[in-house]
């Protein structure tokens, strides 16, 4: 992509987290003035080390998106707002539904209201999730697939997406939703199974620990390297054709969880894979195969994923090898 964000003012909510911090790095490279807005919620994976190399070049705002007045002050003059803020743990959402609703629903409403009142011309990109579909009725699933989420996180992300689309239609906001699936790479939260499973696999392999796969691990997933996810967000922000719509931006290939685990161990070079019975709390929210199509987003933009799983894992290994102590607690 040939994109120039020189002197554009960008706000990234959740910018100390995994995707947000990688997005901040890229936006700086493209010449933008970047502000990061993050409350370092322990259930969202924020980490100050994620921006250690750019901390002098970004404006870090340690605030909560639930504080509408503060949020509004920092939205008013921005050209782009990327909402990477979320409580992202599926199991946590089942234990603490109110906390998940605050971050994923109320926080999104605050952003939309602040933009509507104080900066309706800005470009707003909201991150959605493929898991809001629930168990798939057909494969590969596309943007027309019905939605029956099986956990609170996925349900709340579905609702927040609909709010974005409602505000866009009703108030003329310049907003889009990009749904991701199983993003992995540098700056991810790799120390807990509460977050994306494939990043947890990376963390285990880096520590020479056993990766435990539930059941046979035959269920298929799209996985995508974080640089490709960042490119998707920026591509969506550049195309007016994405306004008022939701898109899947996912990897091209569909790989079983068992194979993802085995490839991770092979590339990282340590650890092993073991197969265990499903824990009850995970089994009740499992959706089986999740094969998703990225065709519509490719048609609408010039984006496509550039990294194979093995290449992405090599880059991920290279990043973490010299800073693992900042991610394993």
C-alpha positions in Angstrom: 0.0 0.0 0.0 1.2 3.5 -0.9 -0.2 5.5 2.0 0.9 8.7 3.5 -0.4 9.8 6.9 2.1 12.7 7.3 0.9 15.2 9.9 -2.4 13.4 10.3 -3.6 13.4 13.9 -4.5 9.8 15.1 -6.0 8.6 18.3 -5.7 4.8 19.1 -7.8 3.6 22.0 -6.2 0.5 23.5 -3.0 1.7 22.0 -0.8 -0.1 24.7 -2.3 -3.4 23.8 -1.3 -5.9 21.1 -2.9 -4.6 17.9 -3.0 -1.0 19.1 0.7 -0.8 19.8 1.6 -2.3 16.4 -0.8 0.1 14.7 0.9 3.0 16.6 4.3 1.9 15.3 3.0 1.8 11.7 1.2 5.1 11.9 4.4 6.8 13.1 6.3 5.3 10.2 3.8 6.8 7.9 4.3 10.3 9.3 1.3 10.6 11.6 1.0 12.4 15.0 -0.1 9.6 17.3 -1.9 9.7 20.6 -2.5 6.5 22.6 -5.4 6.2 25.0 -5.3 3.2 27.4 -6.1 2.4 31.0 -3.9 -0.6 31.2 -6.7 -2.9 32.2 -5.2 -6.3 33.2 -8.0 -8.1 31.4 -7.1 -6.4 28.1 -3.4 -7.1 27.7 -2.0 -3.6 27.8 1.8 -3.4 28.4 3.9 -0.2 28.5 6.8 -2.2 27.1 4.9 -2.4 23.8 5.8 1.2 23.1 9.2 1.4 24.7 10.8 2.2 21.4 8.4 5.0 20.5 7.3 6.4 23.9 9.1 9.7 23.2 7.3 10.1 19.8 3.7 9.4 20.9 1.3 11.1 23.3 0.4 8.5 26.0 -2.9 9.2 27.8 -3.5 6.8 30.7 -7.3 7.2 30.8 -10.4 5.1 30.6 -12.8 5.2 27.7 -15.6 5.1 30.2 -14.7 8.7 31.2 -16.8 10.4 28.6 -15.6 14.0 29.3 -11.9 13.1 29.1 -12.4 11.0 26.0 -14.3 13.8 24.3 -11.4 16.2 24.9 -8.9 14.0 23.1 -11.2 13.1 20.2 -12.1 16.6 19.2 -9.2 17.4 16.9 -8.3 14.0 15.4 -8.3 13.0 11.8 -8.5 9.2 12.5 -9.8 7.3 15.5 -9.0 3.6 15.8 -10.8 1.7 18.5 -8.5 -1.1 19.6 -9.8 -0.9 23.2 -11.6 -4.1 24.4 -11.8 -6.6 27.1 -10.8 -9.6 25.0 -11.0 -12.7 27.1 -13.9 -15.1 26.3 -13.7 -16.9 29.7 -13.4 -13.7 31.7 -16.6 -12.4 29.9 -18.5 -15.4 31.2 -17.3 -14.8 34.8 -17.6 -11.0 34.8 -20.2 -10.0 32.2 -20.7 -6.5 33.6 -17.0 -5.7 33.3 -17.0 -7.0 29.7 -20.0 -4.9 28.8 -18.4 -1.8 30.2 -15.3 -2.1 28.1 -16.9 -3.5 24.9 -20.3 -1.8 24.8 -20.4 1.3 27.0 -16.9 2.2 25.9 -17.9 2.0 22.2 -21.0 4.1 22.9 -18.8 6.7 24.6 -16.6 6.8 21.5 -19.5 7.2 19.1 -21.2 9.9 21.1 -17.9 11.8 21.5 -17.3 11.6 17.7 -20.9 12.6 16.9 -20.9 15.6 19.2 -17.3 16.9 18.8 -15.7 15.5 15.7 -18.3 14.0 13.2 -15.9 14.3 10.2 -13.2 12.1 11.6 -12.6 8.6 10.2 -13.5 6.0 12.8 -12.3 2.3 12.5 -13.7 -0.2 15.0 -12.2 -3.7 15.6 -14.8 -6.4 15.5 -14.4 -10.2 15.9 -15.2 -13.3 13.8 -16.4 -15.1 17.0 -19.6 -13.1 17.0 -20.9 -15.5 14.4 -21.0 -18.5 16.8 -21.2 -21.9 15.3 -21.1 -21.6 11.6 -24.1 -22.5 9.4 -22.0 -22.5 6.2 -18.4 -22.3 5.3 -16.5 -20.3 4.4 -18.6 -17.7 6.4 -18.9 -14.2 4.9 -20.4 -10.9 6.0 -24.0 -12.2 5.4 -23.7 -15.1 7.8 -26.2 -15.0 10.7 -24.8 -14.3 14.2 -25.4 -16.5 17.2 -22.5 -15.8 19.6 -21.8 -18.4 22.3 -20.1 -16.2 24.9 -20.6 -12.8 26.5 -17.5 -11.3 24.8 -18.6 -12.2 21.4 -22.2 -11.0 22.1 -21.0 -7.7 23.3 -18.6 -7.2 20.4 -21.6 -8.0 18.1 -23.7 -5.4 19.8 -20.9 -2.8 19.7 -20.5 -3.4 16.0 -24.2 -2.7 15.4 -23.9 0.5 17.4 -21.2 1.7 15.0 -23.3 0.9 12.0 -26.4 2.6 13.6 -24.5 5.8 14.3 -23.0 5.8 10.8 -26.5 5.5 9.2 -28.3 7.8 11.6 -25.8 10.5 12.1 -23.5 10.3 9.1 -20.4 9.2 10.8 -17.5 8.0 8.7 -17.1 4.7 10.4 -16.2 1.1 9.5 -15.8 -2.2 11.3 -13.0 -4.7 10.6 -13.6 -8.1 12.1 -10.4 -10.1 12.9 -9.7 -13.7 13.8 -6.8 -15.0 15.8 -4.2 -12.3 15.2 -0.7 -13.2 16.4 2.7 -11.6 16.5 5.1 -9.2 18.4 3.7 -7.4 21.5 0.9 -9.9 22.0 -0.1 -11.0 25.5 1.5 -14.5 25.5 1.4 -15.3 29.2 -2.3 -16.3 29.6 -4.8 -18.7 28.0 -7.4 -16.0 28.6 -6.2 -14.3 25.4 -5.8 -15.5 21.8 -5.0 -19.2 21.9 -2.2 -19.0 19.3 -0.4 -16.3 21.1 -0.5 -18.4 24.3 0.9 -21.2 22.2 3.8 -18.9 21.3 4.4 -18.0 24.9 4.5 -21.7 26.0 6.9 -22.7 23.2 9.2 -19.8 24.0 9.4 -21.1 27.6 10.0 -24.7 26.4 6.6 -25.7 28.0 4.0 -28.1 26.7 1.2 -26.8 24.6 -2.0 -28.5 25.7 -4.6 -28.8 22.9 -8.2 -29.5 23.9 -9.7 -32.7 22.3 -8.3 -33.6 18.9 -7.6 -30.0 17.9 -9.2 -30.8 14.5 -11.2 -27.6 14.5 -10.0 -25.2 11.8 -9.1 -21.5 12.3 -8.0 -18.5 10.3 -4.8 -17.1 11.7 -3.1 -13.8 10.7 0.1 -12.0 11.4 -0.3 -8.7 13.2 1.4 -6.6 10.4 -1.4 -7.8 8.1 -4.0 -6.8 10.6 -2.5 -3.3 10.9 -2.4 -3.0 7.1 -6.1 -3.9 7.0 -7.0 -1.2 9.5 -5.1 1.5 7.6 -6.5 0.3 4.3 -10.1 0.5 5.6 -9.4 4.0 6.8 -8.3 5.1 3.4 -11.3 3.8 1.4 -14.6 5.7 1.5 -16.2 2.5 0.1 -15.8 0.8 3.6 -17.9 3.5 5.4 -21.0 2.1 7.0 -19.9 -1.6 6.5 -18.4 -4.5 8.3 -15.7 -6.7 6.8 -13.8 -9.8 7.7 -10.0 -9.2 7.4 -8.6 -12.7 8.1 -5.9 -15.0 6.9 -6.2 -16.8 3.6 -5.6 -20.3 5.0 -7.6 -22.4 7.3 -5.5 -24.5 9.7 -6.4 -26.9 12.5 -5.7 -25.9 16.0 -3.5 -29.1 16.3 -1.4 -28.1 13.3 -1.1 -24.5 14.6 0.3 -25.9 17.8 2.7 -28.3 16.0 3.9 -25.6 13.6 4.5 -23.2 16.5 6.7 -25.7 18.3 8.5 -26.4 15.1 9.3 -22.8 14.3 10.0 -21.7 17.9 12.2 -24.7 18.3 11.2 -25.8 21.8 8.3 -27.3 23.7 6.0 -30.1 22.8 2.3 -30.7 22.0 -0.1 -32.7 24.2 -3.8 -33.4 23.8 -6.1 -33.3 26.8 -9.8 -33.4 27.5 -11.9 -30.3 27.1 -12.3 -28.2 30.3 -16.0 -27.7 30.9 -15.9 -23.8 30.8 -14.2 -23.9 27.4 -16.3 -26.7 25.9 -19.6 -24.9 26.4 -18.4 -21.9 24.3 -16.5 -23.8 21.6 -17.8 -23.3 18.1 -16.1 -25.9 16.0 -14.6 -25.0 12.7 -14.4 -21.3 12.0 -13.6 -20.9 8.3 -14.0 -17.3 7.3 -13.8 -15.6 3.9 -11.9 -12.3 3.3 -13.1 -11.9 -0.3 -15.3 -8.9 0.3 -12.6 -6.9 2.0 -10.1 -7.7 -0.7 -12.6 -6.5 -3.3 -13.2 -3.2 -1.5 -9.5 -2.4 -0.8 -6.1 -3.2 -2.2 -5.4 -5.2 1.0 -4.3 -8.8 1.2 -2.4 -10.8 3.9 1.3 -11.0 3.1 2.6 -13.4 5.7 2.4 -17.2 5.9 2.1 -18.7 9.4 5.7 -19.9 9.5 7.1 -16.5 8.4 5.0 -14.7 11.0 6.1 -17.0 13.7 9.7 -16.5 12.8 9.3 -12.7 13.1 7.4 -13.2 16.4 10.2 -15.4 17.8 12.8 -12.8 16.8 10.9 -10.1 18.6 10.4 -11.9 21.9 13.8 -13.6 22.2 15.4 -10.4 23.7 12.5 -9.1 25.8 10.6 -12.2 27.0 10.8 -11.1 30.7 8.5 -8.1 29.9 5.8 -10.5 28.7 6.0 -13.5 31.0 4.9 -12.6 34.5 
